[in-house]
Amino acid sequence: MRKQEVTSVFQETLASLVEDLGYEPVGVEVVKESGLPVLRVYIDSLGGIGVDDCTRVSRHLSEYLDTHEDIFPTRYTLEVSSPGLERPLFRREDYRRFAGRKARLKLSKKIEGKKQMTARLEGLSDEGIRLLLEEGTEIAVPFEIIVKAHLVFDEAPKGQKGRKG
């Protein structure tokens, strides 16, 4: 099963299972580790996510996936976690929600001579995701060429000095 197919199934089916338990489904990714697929599911909630939350969702999703083998017909490892400080960005809305924050993007095609870049999220436009590059240039990146993106932890928000330990 391809990544796009799993993502589609997640958005339509697994998302509702996560929501039924009172959590926000952030996204899903499938990666290979030691030759086997790993299904990573990211969840969130207003009060934050702890180990017990991840365990609860993992058990619920495992039971469902085990009884619906057509969704993921091969052996796999299921990982459920919070998105963390360097939260992955999956949906268009994520780029609007986190406008003003730095993100690291991996692209399928070069833009400004780069396939990987770190830039400040400026939101959405008709052309795609708006980014402010470190040199001050604003560009639009079509959503379709973003292979992977995540927030970059910035210890001191813009305009504030970092704290000393």
PyRosetta script that sets phi, psi and omega in degrees:
from pyrosetta import init, pose_from_sequence

init()
pose = pose_from_sequence("MRKQEVTSVFQETLASLVEDLGYEPVGVEVVKESGLPVLRVYIDSLGGIGVDDCTRVSRHLSEYLDTHEDIFPTRYTLEVSSPGLERPLFRREDYRRFAGRKARLKLSKKIEGKKQMTARLEGLSDEGIRLLLEEGTEIAVPFEIIVKAHLVFDEAPKGQKGRKG")
pose.set_psi(1, 130.9)
pose.set_omega(1, -177.6)
pose.set_phi(2, -79.0)
pose.set_psi(2, 160.0)
pose.set_omega(2, -178.5)
pose.set_phi(3, -56.2)
pose.set_psi(3, -44.3)
pose.set_omega(3, -178.6)
pose.set_phi(4, -61.7)
pose.set_psi(4, -39.4)
pose.set_omega(4, -179.7)
pose.set_phi(5, -66.2)
pose.set_psi(5, -42.6)
pose.set_omega(5, 179.1)
pose.set_phi(6, -64.9)
pose.set_psi(6, -42.2)
pose.set_omega(6, 179.5)
pose.set_phi(7, -61.2)
pose.set_psi(7, -42.5)
pose.set_omega(7, 178.9)
pose.set_phi(8, -61.7)
pose.set_psi(8, -45.2)
pose.set_omega(8, 178.5)
pose.set_phi(9, -62.2)
pose.set_psi(9, -42.7)
pose.set_omega(9, 179.5)
pose.set_phi(10, -59.2)
pose.set_psi(10, -48.5)
pose.set_omega(10, -176.5)
pose.set_phi(11, -62.7)
pose.set_psi(11, -35.1)
pose.set_omega(11, -177.2)
pose.set_phi(12, -88.9)
pose.set_psi(12, -36.0)
pose.set_omega(12, -172.4)
pose.set_phi(13, -113.6)
pose.set_psi(13, -56.9)
pose.set_omega(13, -176.4)
pose.set_phi(14, -64.7)
pose.set_psi(14, -33.3)
pose.set_omega(14, 178.6)
pose.set_phi(15, -59.9)
pose.set_psi(15, -42.3)
pose.set_omega(15, -180.0)
pose.set_phi(16, -67.6)
pose.set_psi(16, -33.3)
pose.set_omega(16, 176.9)
pose.set_phi(17, -66.2)
pose.set_psi(17, -40.6)
pose.set_omega(17, 178.0)
pose.set_phi(18, -66.0)
pose.set_psi(18, -44.5)
pose.set_omega(18, 179.6)
pose.set_phi(19, -63.4)
pose.set_psi(19, -36.4)
pose.set_omega(19, 178.7)
pose.set_phi(20, -57.9)
pose.set_psi(20, -27.8)
pose.set_omega(20, 179.6)
pose.set_phi(21, -90.1)
pose.set_psi(21, -0.4)
pose.set_omega(21, 176.9)
pose.set_phi(22, 91.7)
pose.set_psi(22, 17.6)
pose.set_omega(22, -179.7)
pose.set_phi(23, -113.3)
pose.set_psi(23, 159.4)
pose.set_omega(23, 175.4)
pose.set_phi(24, -91.3)
pose.set_psi(24, 122.7)
pose.set_omega(24, 174.2)
pose.set_phi(25, -76.9)
pose.set_psi(25, 116.8)
pose.set_omega(25, -177.7)
pose.set_phi(26, -85.9)
pose.set_psi(26, -44.6)
pose.set_omega(26, -179.2)
pose.set_phi(27, 171.4)
pose.set_psi(27, 177.5)
pose.set_omega(27, -179.6)
pose.set_phi(28, -141.3)
pose.set_psi(28, 146.7)
pose.set_omega(28, 171.6)
pose.set_phi(29, -141.2)
pose.set_psi(29, 150.8)
pose.set_omega(29, 177.4)
pose.set_phi(30, -119.0)
pose.set_psi(30, 124.7)
pose.set_omega(30, 178.4)
pose.set_phi(31, -129.7)
pose.set_psi(31, 160.9)
pose.set_omega(31, 175.6)
pose.set_phi(32, -102.3)
pose.set_psi(32, 131.5)
pose.set_omega(32, 174.2)
pose.set_phi(33, -133.6)
pose.set_psi(33, 125.3)
pose.set_omega(33, -176.3)
pose.set_phi(34, 54.2)
pose.set_psi(34, 35.4)
pose.set_omega(34, 176.2)
pose.set_phi(35, 81.2)
pose.set_psi(35, -4.3)
pose.set_omega(35, -179.3)
pose.set_phi(36, -112.1)
pose.set_psi(36, 146.5)
pose.set_omega(36, 179.3)
pose.set_phi(37, -71.7)
pose.set_psi(37, 140.3)
pose.set_omega(37, 173.9)
pose.set_phi(38, -117.0)
pose.set_psi(38, 121.6)
pose.set_omega(38, 178.2)
pose.set_phi(39, -96.3)
pose.set_psi(39, 109.0)
pose.set_omega(39, -179.4)
pose.set_phi(40, -101.5)
pose.set_psi(40, 123.1)
pose.set_omega(40, 179.8)
pose.set_phi(41, -116.1)
pose.set_psi(41, 126.3)
pose.set_omega(41, 179.7)
pose.set_phi(42, -105.5)
pose.set_psi(42, 131.4)
pose.set_omega(42, -179.7)
pose.set_phi(43, -127.4)
pose.set_psi(43, 159.8)
pose.set_omega(43, 178.5)
pose.set_phi(44, -147.7)
pose.set_psi(44, 166.8)
pose.set_omega(44, 173.1)
pose.set_phi(45, -158.2)
pose.set_psi(45, 162.4)
pose.set_omega(45, -178.4)
pose.set_phi(46, -59.0)
pose.set_psi(46, -36.4)
pose.set_omega(46, -179.1)
pose.set_phi(47, -85.8)
pose.set_psi(47, 4.6)
pose.set_omega(47, -176.9)
pose.set_phi(48, 88.6)
pose.set_psi(48, 174.4)
pose.set_omega(48, -176.4)
pose.set_phi(49, -122.4)
pose.set_psi(49, 133.2)
pose.set_omega(49, 176.4)
pose.set_phi(50, -118.1)
pose.set_psi(50, 179.0)
pose.set_omega(50, -178.9)
pose.set_phi(51, -60.4)
pose.set_psi(51, -40.7)
pose.set_omega(51, -179.8)
pose.set_phi(52, -62.4)
pose.set_psi(52, -37.5)
pose.set_omega(52, 177.7)
pose.set_phi(53, -63.3)
pose.set_psi(53, -46.1)
pose.set_omega(53, -179.4)
pose.set_phi(54, -62.8)
pose.set_psi(54, -41.7)
pose.set_omega(54, 179.1)
pose.set_phi(55, -62.8)
pose.set_psi(55, -43.8)
pose.set_omega(55, -179.7)
pose.set_phi(56, -60.8)
pose.set_psi(56, -48.0)
pose.set_omega(56, -179.3)
pose.set_phi(57, -67.3)
pose.set_psi(57, -41.1)
pose.set_omega(57, -179.9)
pose.set_phi(58, -59.2)
pose.set_psi(58, -45.5)
pose.set_omega(58, 179.4)
pose.set_phi(59, -62.7)
pose.set_psi(59, -43.6)
pose.set_omega(59, -179.0)
pose.set_phi(60, -63.0)
pose.set_psi(60, -46.3)
pose.set_omega(60, -179.9)
pose.set_phi(61, -68.5)
pose.set_psi(61, -39.2)
pose.set_omega(61, 178.8)
pose.set_phi(62, -60.4)
pose.set_psi(62, -45.7)
pose.set_omega(62, 178.5)
pose.set_phi(63, -58.8)
pose.set_psi(63, -43.6)
pose.set_omega(63, -179.7)
pose.set_phi(64, -65.6)
pose.set_psi(64, -49.6)
pose.set_omega(64, -178.1)
pose.set_phi(65, -63.2)
pose.set_psi(65, -35.5)
pose.set_omega(65, 179.3)
pose.set_phi(66, -67.2)
pose.set_psi(66, -29.2)
pose.set_omega(66, 179.7)
pose.set_phi(67, -95.3)
pose.set_psi(67, -6.2)
pose.set_omega(67, 177.6)
pose.set_phi(68, -127.8)
pose.set_psi(68, 66.0)
pose.set_omega(68, -174.2)
pose.set_phi(69, -61.4)
pose.set_psi(69, -18.7)
pose.set_omega(69, 179.6)
pose.set_phi(70, -67.2)
pose.set_psi(70, -22.7)
pose.set_omega(70, -179.8)
pose.set_phi(71, -71.1)
pose.set_psi(71, -42.5)
pose.set_omega(71, -179.7)
pose.set_phi(72, -141.0)
pose.set_psi(72, 84.1)
pose.set_omega(72, -169.2)
pose.set_phi(73, -74.0)
pose.set_psi(73, -10.1)
pose.set_omega(73, -179.0)
pose.set_phi(74, -103.3)
pose.set_psi(74, 167.3)
pose.set_omega(74, 173.2)
pose.set_phi(75, -61.1)
pose.set_psi(75, 143.1)
pose.set_omega(75, -178.2)
pose.set_phi(76, -153.6)
pose.set_psi(76, 166.8)
pose.set_omega(76, 171.2)
pose.set_phi(77, -113.9)
pose.set_psi(77, 132.8)
pose.set_omega(77, 178.2)
pose.set_phi(78, -103.1)
pose.set_psi(78, 127.3)
pose.set_omega(78, 175.3)
pose.set_phi(79, -122.8)
pose.set_psi(79, 128.6)
pose.set_omega(79, 176.2)
pose.set_phi(80, -119.4)
pose.set_psi(80, 129.6)
pose.set_omega(80, -179.2)
pose.set_phi(81, -152.1)
pose.set_psi(81, 169.5)
pose.set_omega(81, 172.0)
pose.set_phi(82, -75.7)
pose.set_psi(82, 159.7)
pose.set_omega(82, 179.4)
pose.set_phi(83, -70.2)
pose.set_psi(83, -20.2)
pose.set_omega(83, 177.6)
pose.set_phi(84, 74.6)
pose.set_psi(84, -178.3)
pose.set_omega(84, -178.3)
pose.set_phi(85, -66.1)
pose.set_psi(85, -35.7)
pose.set_omega(85, 180.0)
pose.set_phi(86, -102.3)
pose.set_psi(86, 56.3)
pose.set_omega(86, -175.9)
pose.set_phi(87, -50.3)
pose.set_psi(87, 130.1)
pose.set_omega(87, 174.3)
pose.set_phi(88, -69.1)
pose.set_psi(88, 148.9)
pose.set_omega(88, 179.1)
pose.set_phi(89, -109.2)
pose.set_psi(89, 120.1)
pose.set_omega(89, -175.8)
pose.set_phi(90, -111.4)
pose.set_psi(90, -43.5)
pose.set_omega(90, -171.2)
pose.set_phi(91, -106.0)
pose.set_psi(91, 157.1)
pose.set_omega(91, 176.0)
pose.set_phi(92, -53.9)
pose.set_psi(92, -41.2)
pose.set_omega(92, -178.5)
pose.set_phi(93, -59.9)
pose.set_psi(93, -31.0)
pose.set_omega(93, 178.5)
pose.set_phi(94, -58.9)
pose.set_psi(94, -37.3)
pose.set_omega(94, -177.9)
pose.set_phi(95, -70.9)
pose.set_psi(95, -30.6)
pose.set_omega(95, 175.6)
pose.set_phi(96, -76.4)
pose.set_psi(96, -45.4)
pose.set_omega(96, -177.0)
pose.set_phi(97, -58.9)
pose.set_psi(97, -37.3)
pose.set_omega(97, -175.7)
pose.set_phi(98, -105.0)
pose.set_psi(98, 24.8)
pose.set_omega(98, 176.1)
pose.set_phi(99, -56.2)
pose.set_psi(99, 138.5)
pose.set_omega(99, -177.5)
pose.set_phi(100, 96.8)
pose.set_psi(100, -14.7)
pose.set_omega(100, 179.4)
pose.set_phi(101, -96.7)
pose.set_psi(101, 155.1)
pose.set_omega(101, 175.8)
pose.set_phi(102, -80.9)
pose.set_psi(102, 145.7)
pose.set_omega(102, 177.6)
pose.set_phi(103, -140.0)
pose.set_psi(103, 153.1)
pose.set_omega(103, 175.3)
pose.set_phi(104, -109.4)
pose.set_psi(104, 126.9)
pose.set_omega(104, -177.9)
pose.set_phi(105, -121.0)
pose.set_psi(105, 141.6)
pose.set_omega(105, 171.4)
pose.set_phi(106, -114.1)
pose.set_psi(106, 126.4)
pose.set_omega(106, -174.1)
pose.set_phi(107, -113.6)
pose.set_psi(107, 154.7)
pose.set_omega(107, 177.0)
pose.set_phi(108, -84.4)
pose.set_psi(108, -18.5)
pose.set_omega(108, 177.6)
pose.set_phi(109, -133.0)
pose.set_psi(109, 151.5)
pose.set_omega(109, 179.5)
pose.set_phi(110, -71.4)
pose.set_psi(110, 138.4)
pose.set_omega(110, 169.9)
pose.set_phi(111, -131.9)
pose.set_psi(111, 132.5)
pose.set_omega(111, -175.8)
pose.set_phi(112, 55.4)
pose.set_psi(112, 32.2)
pose.set_omega(112, 177.2)
pose.set_phi(113, 77.1)
pose.set_psi(113, 10.1)
pose.set_omega(113, -176.0)
pose.set_phi(114, -129.9)
pose.set_psi(114, 145.3)
pose.set_omega(114, 171.9)
pose.set_phi(115, -101.9)
pose.set_psi(115, -13.2)
pose.set_omega(115, 175.4)
pose.set_phi(116, -131.6)
pose.set_psi(116, 139.1)
pose.set_omega(116, 179.4)
pose.set_phi(117, -155.4)
pose.set_psi(117, 154.4)
pose.set_omega(117, 171.6)
pose.set_phi(118, -114.5)
pose.set_psi(118, 129.5)
pose.set_omega(118, -176.3)
pose.set_phi(119, -154.5)
pose.set_psi(119, 165.6)
pose.set_omega(119, 177.3)
pose.set_phi(120, -87.4)
pose.set_psi(120, 129.9)
pose.set_omega(120, 178.5)
pose.set_phi(121, -71.6)
pose.set_psi(121, 130.1)
pose.set_omega(121, 179.6)
pose.set_phi(122, -112.6)
pose.set_psi(122, -2.6)
pose.set_omega(122, 178.8)
pose.set_phi(123, 114.3)
pose.set_psi(123, -153.3)
pose.set_omega(123, -176.6)
pose.set_phi(124, -115.8)
pose.set_psi(124, 154.9)
pose.set_omega(124, 173.0)
pose.set_phi(125, -141.0)
pose.set_psi(125, 176.9)
pose.set_omega(125, 177.2)
pose.set_phi(126, -62.5)
pose.set_psi(126, -29.1)
pose.set_omega(126, -178.1)
pose.set_phi(127, -81.2)
pose.set_psi(127, -19.7)
pose.set_omega(127, -178.5)
pose.set_phi(128, 146.0)
pose.set_psi(128, -139.4)
pose.set_omega(128, -179.8)
pose.set_phi(129, -88.3)
pose.set_psi(129, 130.4)
pose.set_omega(129, 176.9)
pose.set_phi(130, -91.9)
pose.set_psi(130, 130.5)
pose.set_omega(130, -179.5)
pose.set_phi(131, -127.8)
pose.set_psi(131, 146.3)
pose.set_omega(131, 172.3)
pose.set_phi(132, -109.0)
pose.set_psi(132, 111.8)
pose.set_omega(132, -179.4)
pose.set_phi(133, -71.5)
pose.set_psi(133, 160.8)
pose.set_omega(133, -176.9)
pose.set_phi(134, -59.8)
pose.set_psi(134, -28.6)
pose.set_omega(134, 179.3)
pose.set_phi(135, -83.4)
pose.set_psi(135, 2.6)
pose.set_omega(135, 175.0)
pose.set_phi(136, 98.0)
pose.set_psi(136, -0.2)
pose.set_omega(136, 179.2)
pose.set_phi(137, -84.5)
pose.set_psi(137, 134.1)
pose.set_omega(137, 175.1)
pose.set_phi(138, -97.6)
pose.set_psi(138, 132.9)
pose.set_omega(138, 179.8)
pose.set_phi(139, -131.5)
pose.set_psi(139, 162.6)
pose.set_omega(139, 173.2)
pose.set_phi(140, -113.1)
pose.set_psi(140, 132.9)
pose.set_omega(140, 178.8)
pose.set_phi(141, -116.7)
pose.set_psi(141, 121.9)
pose.set_omega(141, 177.4)
pose.set_phi(142, -60.2)
pose.set_psi(142, 133.6)
pose.set_omega(142, -178.2)
pose.set_phi(143, -55.6)
pose.set_psi(143, -35.2)
pose.set_omega(143, -175.4)
pose.set_phi(144, -64.1)
pose.set_psi(144, -22.8)
pose.set_omega(144, -178.0)
pose.set_phi(145, -96.7)
pose.set_psi(145, 1.8)
pose.set_omega(145, 177.6)
pose.set_phi(146, -81.6)
pose.set_psi(146, 113.7)
pose.set_omega(146, 179.4)
pose.set_phi(147, -80.5)
pose.set_psi(147, -43.6)
pose.set_omega(147, -176.7)
pose.set_phi(148, -157.4)
pose.set_psi(148, 144.6)
pose.set_omega(148, 177.3)
pose.set_phi(149, -150.6)
pose.set_psi(149, 147.4)
pose.set_omega(149, 175.7)
pose.set_phi(150, -151.8)
pose.set_psi(150, 155.3)
pose.set_omega(150, 175.7)
pose.set_phi(151, -67.4)
pose.set_psi(151, 154.3)
pose.set_omega(151, 176.1)
pose.set_phi(152, -110.4)
pose.set_psi(152, 124.3)
pose.set_omega(152, 179.2)
pose.set_phi(153, -64.1)
pose.set_psi(153, 125.0)
pose.set_omega(153, -179.9)
pose.set_phi(154, -120.1)
pose.set_psi(154, 105.2)
pose.set_omega(154, -173.5)
pose.set_phi(155, -55.5)
pose.set_psi(155, -43.9)
pose.set_omega(155, -179.4)
pose.set_phi(156, -112.5)
pose.set_psi(156, 112.8)
pose.set_omega(156, 177.4)
pose.set_phi(157, -56.1)
pose.set_psi(157, 153.6)
pose.set_omega(157, -177.2)
pose.set_phi(158, -50.4)
pose.set_psi(158, 129.1)
pose.set_omega(158, 177.7)
pose.set_phi(159, 89.7)
pose.set_psi(159, -1.4)
pose.set_omega(159, 179.5)
pose.set_phi(160, -121.3)
pose.set_psi(160, 145.5)
pose.set_omega(160, 176.7)
pose.set_phi(161, -82.3)
pose.set_psi(161, 145.7)
pose.set_omega(161, 177.7)
pose.set_phi(162, -70.3)
pose.set_psi(162, 155.5)
pose.set_omega(162, 178.4)
pose.set_phi(163, -86.3)
pose.set_psi(163, 146.8)
pose.set_omega(163, 175.5)
pose.set_phi(164, -97.7)
pose.set_psi(164, 139.9)
pose.set_omega(164, -176.5)
pose.set_phi(165, -63.5)
pose.dump_pdb("model.pdb")
